[in-house]
Amino acid sequence: MTHLVTTLATAEMDTAKSKVTDKILPMIAEWQTRPLARVYPVVFLDAIHFKVRKDNRIVNKAAYSVLAIDMNGQKEILGI
């Protein structure tokens, strides 16, 4: 019985994830194609390093983020 409950719960979680993903993908595409300012006087580049398993090995990876401040002093994430 426990296996059945676990299997059904996992299937529900997968369905929920799929619905969320389907809903936010258009917003992500819109964000990726938005126009950027010609000039950003201040730009910060940051990274977080982590280990992942790839081909039965542990390798180091980095996730980068770019934050900028525009000419009006507004912060904007330029890329992730």
Secondary structure as UniProt FT lines:
FT   HELIX           2..32
FT   STRAND          42..54
FT   TURN            55..56
FT   STRAND          57..69
FT   TURN            71..72
FT   STRAND          75..79
//
